[in-house]
C-alpha cells in the first residue's frame, strides 16, 4: 500500500477501521482479493510476481498491511520481498510483538517498509527505517511512504477525513470517497524523497493517476464489536477507470462460508 489510514478503538461499534490505497505499476501481475487456496482463512490480494501481499485479514481477526519506504538511494536489488512479511504474519498465530521481534533480522534485509500488524487484541507498528516497534494506543493513524504519522499532506488530510467518515458508519462510502482524493498538493508542502519533482507532485495525491503507474486498489476493512468483518476492494484500471469491486462479509473465528459479492 502507499496510503494506510487506521482508526484503532476510536468508534464504539467498530474497533478497527482501515482505509488504504495500493499504488503500483499496472504491468505488475496481481490477483484480486480472495481467500487463498494455500491458506484458506487468509483474505488478501496477491502479488503474482513475488507471492506476498500488501494488506490482508483472516477469519481469526488478524490484520496486517505494509507500505514501502521511499528512498531511492537505499533500494537494494535482490532484497527479499516485503510482502512476505504481511502474508507470514497472517498465516501464523504469534502475538504482534513476538512476530516483530522474530522477524527483526529478516526485516533488516528487506528494502524500506512500514508494517502494521494486529491480532485483534493489540495493534503494532514497525519499520526497518527507524524507531523501535511500538504498540499503538487508541487513535487515528496514517502512513504513506515514510514513517508512521509523518505529516505528509495526504496523510494529514486522510486522517482528518477518516475521523469524519467514522461518523457515517456503517455506511462506508465516505471511506471510499476519501481514498479517491486526487488533489495534488502545493510544491512547498511536498516532501523531498530523492525523486524528481514531477513524481513528488504525482504521488502527493491520495489517489494516484498516470498512464502506467497509479492507484490499483482501494480497500476498506471494518471489524465490528459483534464479531463481524467486512473487506471491500475496489480495483482501478489505467486512466483511473473503475474495475471490479469485491465485497466479503464474514463472522470472525468461524470458517469462511464462501460468500462474496462482485459488483461492476
C-alpha atoms as one frame of an Amber mdcrd trajectory, in Angstrom:
protein
   0.000   0.000   0.000   1.033   3.590  -0.426  -1.506   5.073   1.965  -2.919
   3.336   5.031  -5.348   5.118   7.345  -6.362   3.326  10.548  -8.873   4.063
  13.293  -7.979   1.801  16.228 -10.541   1.584  19.029 -11.964   5.017  18.254
 -15.503   4.091  17.200 -17.668   2.398  19.830 -19.075  -0.141  17.361 -16.053
  -0.619  15.091 -12.799  -1.199  16.974 -10.801  -1.454  13.740 -11.421   0.567
  10.580  -8.876   0.687   7.765  -8.957   2.652   4.505  -5.997   2.047   2.204
  -4.770   2.589  -1.348  -2.260   0.413  -3.141  -0.185   2.237  -5.749   1.784
   0.140  -8.229   2.786  -0.188 -11.862  -0.161  -1.507 -13.845   2.107  -4.005
 -15.587   2.888  -5.851 -12.339   0.760  -9.027 -12.226  -1.714  -9.025  -9.355
  -4.570 -11.230  -8.170  -7.630  -9.501  -6.660  -8.745 -10.044  -3.067  -9.709
 -13.639  -2.366  -9.310 -16.337   0.244  -6.050 -18.065  -0.638  -6.210 -21.706
  -1.683  -2.953 -22.481   0.137  -4.063 -20.609   3.286  -7.866 -20.899   3.256
  -8.631 -18.498   6.117  -6.455 -15.678   4.719  -8.196 -12.989   2.682  -5.975
 -10.676   0.618  -4.929  -9.655  -2.839  -1.755 -11.268  -4.075   1.371 -10.073
  -5.809   1.849 -12.692  -8.514   5.447 -11.644  -9.089   6.791 -12.187  -5.552
   3.914 -14.128  -3.967   3.190 -11.894  -0.983   0.573  -9.263  -0.290   0.261
  -5.649   0.824  -2.799  -5.971   3.076  -4.939  -8.785   4.384  -7.100 -10.184
   7.146  -8.015 -13.618   8.449 -11.117 -15.268   9.810  -9.443 -15.171  13.234
  -9.330 -11.385  13.123  -5.642 -10.993  12.301  -4.798  -7.946  10.201  -1.606
  -6.773   8.536  -0.658  -4.125   5.991   2.538  -2.686   4.591   3.837   0.373
   2.763   7.193   0.851   1.077   9.559   3.495   2.440  10.522   5.855  -0.387
  14.269   6.474  -0.598  15.781   5.595  -3.990  19.300   5.846  -2.574  18.683
   2.890  -0.252  16.987   0.469  -2.646  18.893  -2.812  -2.884  18.430  -5.125
  -5.825  17.752  -8.724  -4.870  16.361  -7.860  -1.425  13.699 -10.227  -0.031
  10.076  -9.397  -0.806   8.452  -7.176   1.805   5.020  -8.595   1.001   6.053
 -11.880   2.534   6.113 -10.221   5.955   2.381  -9.494   5.712   1.473 -12.963
   4.488   3.580 -14.726   7.117   2.018 -12.817   9.996  -1.480 -13.538   8.730
  -0.752 -17.223   8.278   0.665 -17.603  11.800  -0.551 -17.396  15.374   2.092
 -15.255  17.081   1.222 -12.144  19.031   2.219  -8.987  17.125   5.109  -8.111
  19.443   6.537 -11.631  19.267   6.288 -11.686  15.489   8.003  -8.323  15.082
  10.831  -9.391  17.366  11.303 -12.639  15.459  11.498 -11.030  12.026  13.822
  -8.187  13.009  16.829  -9.679  11.220  14.813 -10.738   8.197  13.199  -7.324
   8.015  16.568  -5.574   8.073  17.456  -7.380   4.851  14.406  -6.004   3.027
  14.123  -2.648   1.346  12.475   0.009   3.496   8.962  -0.579   4.796   6.303
   0.174   7.393   4.396  -2.785   8.787   1.144  -2.749  10.775   0.072  -5.992
  12.474  -2.835  -6.849  14.770  -4.255  -9.977  16.327  -7.455  -8.183  17.313
  -6.231  -7.564  20.851  -3.367  -5.198  20.012  -2.138  -3.167  17.057   1.589
  -2.691  16.466   3.697  -0.692  14.016   7.232  -1.453  12.926   9.670  -0.161
  10.336  13.164  -1.150   9.310  13.923   2.530   8.637  13.964   3.901  12.159
  12.469   3.543  15.603  11.582   0.561  17.733   8.364  -1.399  17.151   5.593
   0.060  19.244   2.107  -0.796  20.350  -0.418   1.779  19.222  -2.853   3.354
  21.649  -6.462   4.046  20.567  -6.422   6.725  17.900  -6.382   7.601  14.208
  -3.136   6.872  12.380  -1.784   7.325   8.882   1.237   6.099   6.996   2.397
   6.608   3.445   5.951   6.083   2.189   7.737   7.453   5.250   7.344   6.621
   8.947   4.066   6.373  10.836   2.232   9.713  11.063   4.907  11.608   9.144
   2.939  14.773   8.308   2.889  14.471   4.541  -0.101  16.415   3.138  -2.099
  13.362   2.063  -1.523  11.671   5.413  -2.809  14.644   7.388  -5.778  15.175
   5.071  -6.565  11.472   5.093  -6.558  11.216   8.882  -8.942  14.154   9.146
 -11.248  12.664   6.509 -11.168   9.253   8.197 -12.166  10.714  11.554 -15.133
  12.398   9.869 -16.095   9.289   7.891 -16.342   7.225  11.085 -19.456   9.184
  11.972 -21.262   7.739   8.949 -20.647   4.063   9.654 -22.000   1.517   8.837
 -22.205   3.415   5.533 -18.655   3.044   4.213 -18.926   5.136   1.059 -17.297
   8.113   2.774 -14.259   5.887   3.337 -14.069   5.105  -0.362 -14.620   8.771
  -1.182 -11.583   9.878   0.821  -9.470   7.274  -0.946 -10.401   8.830  -4.301
  -8.988  12.249  -3.416  -6.802  13.004  -6.442  -5.848  16.538  -5.427  -2.191
  17.445  -5.999  -0.668  19.367  -3.109   1.314  22.586  -3.424   5.045  22.269
  -4.071   6.011  23.985  -0.825   4.288  21.232   1.163   5.797  18.285  -0.708
   8.433  16.037   0.855  11.839  15.643  -0.754  12.428  11.926  -1.012  15.043
  11.820  -3.776  12.702  11.508  -6.745  12.051  14.182  -9.422   9.622  16.973
  -8.572   7.061  15.828 -11.155   6.885  12.476  -9.368   6.652  14.124  -5.944
   3.658  16.043  -7.289   2.034  12.948  -8.777   2.497  10.910  -5.615   1.276
  13.685  -3.313  -2.330  12.718  -4.077  -4.096  10.051  -2.063  -5.377   8.662
  -5.371  -2.563   8.500  -7.916  -3.321   8.719 -11.632  -0.963   8.207 -14.567
  -0.833   6.003 -17.646   1.493   3.293 -16.342   1.545   3.788 -12.554  -1.179
   4.653 -10.118  -3.672   3.522  -7.519  -4.629  -0.029  -8.435  -6.795  -0.866
  -5.453  -8.773   0.887  -2.718  -9.600  -1.284   0.269 -11.859  -0.708   3.260
 -11.776  -3.074   6.224 -14.168  -2.815   9.156 -14.329  -5.106  12.180 -17.300
  -4.567  14.467 -17.826  -5.245  18.160 -20.227  -8.123  17.387 -17.545 -10.192
  15.715 -18.238  -9.429  12.049 -15.717  -8.269   9.495 -16.181  -6.626   6.117
 -13.458  -6.370   3.484 -14.255  -4.340   0.373 -11.866  -3.863  -2.516 -12.328
  -1.536  -5.482  -9.873  -2.242  -8.283  -8.708   0.512 -10.623  -7.522   0.239
 -14.206  -5.140   2.528 -16.144  -6.525   6.010 -16.575  -8.364   5.747 -13.231
 -11.056   3.611 -14.826 -13.188   1.746 -12.321 -12.643  -2.010 -12.319 -14.237
  -4.801 -10.318 -15.449  -4.296  -6.771 -15.384  -7.212  -4.363 -17.219  -7.398
  -1.051 -16.618 -10.002   1.643 -18.629 -10.309   4.858 -17.797 -12.963   7.432
 -18.025 -13.744  11.129 -14.703 -13.842  12.924 -13.483 -17.108  14.441 -15.700
 -19.143  12.135 -14.707 -20.869   8.882 -15.328 -18.783   5.809 -18.689 -19.618
   4.231 -17.570 -18.892   0.680 -19.939 -15.939   0.229 -18.761 -12.904  -1.700
 -20.287 -10.166  -3.801 -18.894  -8.940  -7.104 -20.067  -5.593  -8.389 -19.223
  -3.832 -11.648
